């Protein structure tokens, strides 16, 4: 007898590369939250360590897919193609879900069939034992107004039954997220759940950028359908000494952002008619970041070429591009060191 799959079944995608020493923590945060119809897919992006053996030790509870080394965006996209359940969720292999992650997100999507996706906040842990809670709020010290970012709010308890011991929290929904995503990335991939079939090609991560690939995916989803932000934490981001996507430098961040800004918002004629000033302001910020990244790499000739194409470039950069690469880099490194010292002193 064929038993129908539950409409709330989840495909969990964990992309990984050379994280044999970390991936068990991620897997063991997911497995206790899975139901009989759920599936866990690990996409190994060309690891050369013993990741395959670690994953194999969990038996048939995990579907293991090995690919060539093409980056996190490509690995997540492969996981989406392999997924067979109605919902898709993600977890990076060096991070972990909080115990109520699936219950909260699954319940909200089940209660609101009009939603294409929903997402939550997350917390961060550092190698020295310190923590940063509600990291979307506290990253770079900026205060977030979720009514402006998303829209109106309500209480989660009016929509779902909360997990035992979990305090009530607000949720926010509206039509603002696509515009908001142009300025900042608010959709954390570890705290996201999406309707797979309904999302279609919009559930897609950038594969041609070294970082920020989830920013583009969040924008495509926000443009494609309704979403809700749940003002609670459901995942931990672990900061460690090994390679992490967030370790990319100013040049890589600026280059990545420019690439997908131009092909998402820059190619959206309706958006440009309504919000061209926003687009051009953010585009300028990323152009400046890219030039700053070139200067920090000592590439003053290339920085000089790019700044010549900008209107009213920063005076400090106009001065630095005239210097030798090592001198410009040294001055910027010194300025960054002073700012870092002053920030630590103010804490």
C-alpha positions in Angstrom: 0.0 0.0 0.0 1.3 3.4 -1.0 1.2 6.0 1.8 0.8 9.6 0.8 3.6 12.0 1.9 2.6 14.6 4.4 2.1 18.0 2.9 4.5 19.4 5.5 7.4 17.1 4.8 10.8 18.8 4.7 13.9 18.2 2.6 16.9 19.5 4.7 20.0 20.4 2.6 23.4 20.6 4.2 26.2 21.7 1.8 29.7 20.9 3.0 33.4 21.0 2.0 36.2 19.7 4.2 34.2 20.0 7.4 34.6 16.4 8.7 35.4 17.8 12.2 32.3 19.9 12.3 29.5 18.3 10.3 28.4 15.9 13.0 27.2 18.8 15.1 25.0 20.1 12.3 23.6 16.6 11.4 22.8 15.8 15.1 20.9 19.1 15.4 18.7 18.1 12.5 18.0 14.4 12.9 16.0 14.7 16.2 13.8 17.3 14.5 12.9 15.2 11.5 9.7 13.3 11.0 9.2 10.1 9.2 8.5 11.8 5.8 11.4 14.2 6.0 14.7 13.7 4.3 18.3 15.0 5.0 20.5 15.5 2.0 24.3 16.2 2.5 25.9 17.7 -0.6 29.7 17.2 -0.4 31.3 19.9 -2.5 34.5 18.1 -3.3 35.8 17.4 0.2 39.3 15.8 0.4 39.0 14.9 4.1 37.0 12.0 5.6 33.6 13.8 5.3 32.1 10.8 3.4 33.0 8.4 6.2 31.5 10.7 8.8 28.2 11.0 6.9 28.1 7.2 6.1 28.2 6.5 9.9 24.6 7.8 10.1 23.4 5.1 7.7 20.3 5.5 5.6 19.1 8.5 7.7 21.1 10.7 5.3 21.3 10.8 1.5 24.8 11.7 0.5 25.5 13.4 -2.8 29.1 14.1 -3.9 30.0 16.8 -6.5 33.0 18.6 -7.8 34.2 21.7 -5.9 32.0 24.5 -7.2 31.2 26.5 -4.1 28.3 26.8 -1.6 25.8 28.3 -4.0 26.2 25.4 -6.5 26.1 22.8 -3.6 22.8 24.3 -2.3 21.3 24.4 -5.8 22.2 20.7 -6.3 20.5 19.9 -3.0 17.4 21.7 -4.2 17.4 19.6 -7.4 17.8 16.5 -5.3 15.0 17.5 -2.9 11.6 15.6 -3.1 9.6 17.1 -0.2 7.1 20.0 -0.3 9.3 22.2 1.9 13.1 22.8 1.7 15.2 24.1 4.6 19.0 24.6 4.8 21.8 24.4 7.3 25.5 25.1 6.8 27.7 22.3 7.9 29.6 24.4 10.5 26.4 25.7 12.2 23.5 24.1 14.0 19.7 24.4 14.5 18.1 25.1 17.8 15.8 22.3 19.0 12.6 24.1 18.0 13.7 25.1 14.5 11.6 22.7 12.4 8.6 22.8 14.7 8.2 26.6 14.5 8.9 27.0 10.8 6.9 23.9 9.7 3.9 24.9 11.9 3.8 28.4 10.6 4.0 27.3 6.9 1.3 24.7 7.6 -1.0 27.4 9.2 -0.4 29.9 6.4 -0.7 28.2 3.0 -0.5 31.6 1.3 3.2 31.9 2.2 6.0 31.1 -0.2 8.6 31.2 2.6 9.3 32.3 6.1 12.5 33.0 8.0 13.7 33.8 11.5 16.6 35.4 13.3 19.7 33.6 14.5 22.4 33.7 17.2 26.2 33.5 16.9 28.8 31.8 19.0 32.5 32.6 18.9 35.6 30.5 19.6 36.2 32.5 22.8 32.8 31.4 24.2 31.1 34.7 23.7 27.7 35.0 22.0 25.7 37.5 20.0 22.0 37.1 20.2 19.5 38.2 17.5 22.4 38.6 15.1 20.4 40.3 12.3 19.8 43.2 14.7 23.3 43.4 16.2 25.4 42.8 13.1 27.4 46.0 12.5 25.5 47.6 15.4 22.5 48.7 13.3 19.0 48.8 14.8 16.3 47.1 12.6 12.7 48.3 12.3 10.9 45.2 11.1 7.8 47.1 10.4 9.7 49.1 7.7 11.6 46.0 6.5 8.6 43.8 6.2 5.3 45.3 7.2 2.6 44.9 9.8 3.0 42.5 12.8 1.1 40.0 14.9 1.6 37.5 17.7 2.9 34.1 16.8 0.6 32.4 19.3 -2.4 33.6 17.3 -1.2 31.5 14.4 0.6 28.4 15.9 1.0 26.5 19.1 4.4 27.4 20.6 6.9 24.8 21.6 7.0 24.0 25.3 8.8 26.7 27.2 9.1 29.1 24.3 7.9 32.6 24.9 5.5 34.3 22.5 7.1 36.4 19.7 6.0 38.8 17.0 5.8 38.0 13.3 6.0 40.6 10.5 4.6 40.3 7.0 4.0 42.6 4.0 5.3 43.6 0.6 8.4 45.5 1.6 11.0 42.8 1.7 12.0 42.9 -2.0 12.8 46.6 -1.6 14.5 46.1 1.7 16.7 43.3 0.4 18.3 45.7 -2.1 20.0 47.5 0.8 20.8 44.6 3.2 20.5 40.8 3.3 17.8 39.9 5.9 17.2 36.3 4.9 19.6 33.9 6.7 19.8 30.6 4.8 20.1 28.6 8.1 16.8 30.1 9.3 14.7 29.7 6.1 12.0 27.4 4.9 10.5 27.5 1.4 7.8 25.8 -0.6 9.8 24.0 -3.2 7.4 23.6 -6.1 5.8 27.0 -5.8 9.3 28.7 -5.6 10.5 27.1 -8.8 13.5 28.8 -10.3 13.4 31.5 -7.7 14.9 29.1 -5.1 18.3 29.6 -6.6 21.6 30.7 -5.1 24.3 32.6 -7.0 27.1 30.3 -8.4 29.3 32.9 -9.9 30.2 34.9 -6.8 32.7 34.0 -4.0 30.3 35.2 -1.2 26.8 36.6 -0.5 25.2 34.0 -2.7 22.2 33.7 -0.3 21.5 37.5 -0.7 20.4 37.0 -4.3 18.2 34.0 -3.4 16.4 36.0 -0.7 15.8 38.8 -3.2 14.4 36.4 -5.8 12.1 34.7 -3.3 10.9 38.1 -1.9 10.0 39.2 -5.5 8.2 35.9 -6.2 5.8 35.6 -3.3 4.5 36.3 0.2 6.8 35.9 3.2 6.8 36.3 7.0 9.7 37.1 9.3 9.4 35.4 12.7 11.1 37.4 15.4 12.8 34.5 17.2 16.1 32.7 17.0 16.1 29.2 15.5 19.8 28.6 14.6 23.4 29.1 15.8 26.1 30.4 13.5 29.5 29.2 14.8 32.5 31.4 14.2 35.7 29.4 14.0 39.3 29.7 12.7 38.7 27.6 9.6 37.6 28.9 6.2 34.1 30.6 6.3 32.2 32.3 3.5 31.9 35.4 5.8 35.7 35.7 5.8 35.6 37.2 2.2 37.3 40.6 1.9 35.8 43.9 0.8 36.7 43.3 -2.8 34.9 40.0 -2.9 31.9 41.3 -1.1 31.6 44.4 -3.3 32.1 42.4 -6.5 29.5 39.8 -5.5 26.9 42.4 -4.5 27.5 44.4 -7.8 27.0 41.3 -9.9 23.6 40.2 -8.5 22.4 43.8 -7.9 22.7 44.4 -11.6 21.0 41.2 -12.6 18.1 41.3 -10.1 17.1 44.9 -9.2 19.0 46.5 -12.1 17.2 44.3 -14.7 13.8 44.9 -13.0 12.4 47.9 -15.0 9.3 48.3 -12.7 11.6 48.4 -9.6 13.8 51.0 -11.3 10.8 53.1 -12.2 9.6 53.1 -8.6 12.9 53.0 -6.7 15.8 54.1 -8.9 17.3 56.4 -6.3 17.5 53.5 -3.8 19.2 51.2 -6.4 21.7 53.8 -7.5 22.6 54.7 -3.8 23.2 51.1 -2.9 25.1 50.5 -6.2 27.4 53.3 -5.3 28.1 51.9 -1.9 29.1 48.6 -3.4 31.3 50.3 -6.0 33.1 52.1 -3.2 33.5 48.8 -1.3 35.0 47.2 -4.4 37.5 50.1 -4.8 38.3 49.9 -1.1 38.9 46.2 -1.5 41.3 46.8 -4.4 43.2 49.3 -2.3 43.5 46.9 0.6 45.0 44.4 -1.9 47.4 47.0 -3.1 45.9 47.2 -6.6 46.0 50.9 -7.0 46.1 50.9 -10.8 42.9 48.9 -11.0 41.3 51.0 -8.3 42.3 54.1 -10.2 40.5 52.8 -13.4 37.3 52.0 -11.5 37.2 55.2 -9.5 37.5 57.2 -12.8 34.1 55.8 -13.8 32.4 57.0 -10.6 30.7 60.3 -10.0 32.0 62.2 -6.9 34.2 59.4 -5.5 35.3 59.7 -1.9 38.2 62.2 -1.6 40.2 59.8 0.5 40.1 57.1 -2.2 40.8 59.7 -4.9 44.0 60.4 -2.9 45.0 56.8 -2.2 44.7 55.6 -5.8 47.5 58.0 -6.7 49.9 56.3 -4.3 51.9 53.1 -4.7 50.1 49.9 -3.9 52.0 49.0 -0.7 51.7 52.6 0.6 48.0 52.8 0.0 47.5 49.4 1.6 49.6 50.4 4.6 47.6 53.6 5.2 44.3 51.7 5.0 45.5 48.9 7.3 46.6 51.5 9.8 43.3 53.2 9.7 41.4 50.0 10.1 43.6 49.0 13.1 42.9 52.3 14.8 39.1 51.9 14.3 39.2 48.4 15.6 41.1 49.5 18.7 38.7 52.3 19.4 35.7 49.9 19.1 37.2 47.5 21.6 38.0 50.3 23.9 34.4 51.5 23.9 33.0 48.1 24.8 
